Amino acid sequence: AKRVLKLIKKSSKKQEIKRGMKEVTKSIKKGKKGICAIAGDISPIDCVAHVPVVCEDADIPYIYVPSKEALGSAAGTKRPTSLVFVQVQSDGDLEDAYNEVVEEIKQQSV
């Protein structure tokens, strides 16, 4: 999860992230590719229960991070965030870090 948070922090400086339920769901349904990070301490869990299903349908890797506070601070806001979607451009300098995180997520899900 630390690599994911580092990637989110770097991506937030380049304006390549979407924060919150509405923006993340909209990006996934539009067919954008990226990584979805979900906070593990959301209450009630029903708020984010549909996101893994939507991510799997769209073939987008997702990972749970321990807290919404850590996710919010990595995203560059003072406010806790339930979801963050990182969309890295294919010609950007974050592509290597993005690919490493995707491989790590795929290994964990096996």
Protein Blocks (a to p, Z undefined) as FASTA:
>chain_A
ZZmmmmmmmmmmnopacedjklmmmmmmnopacdddddfkbccfklmmmmmmmmmmnopa
cdddfbfklmmmmnopabdcfbdcddddfkbmklmmmmmmmmmmmmmmZZ
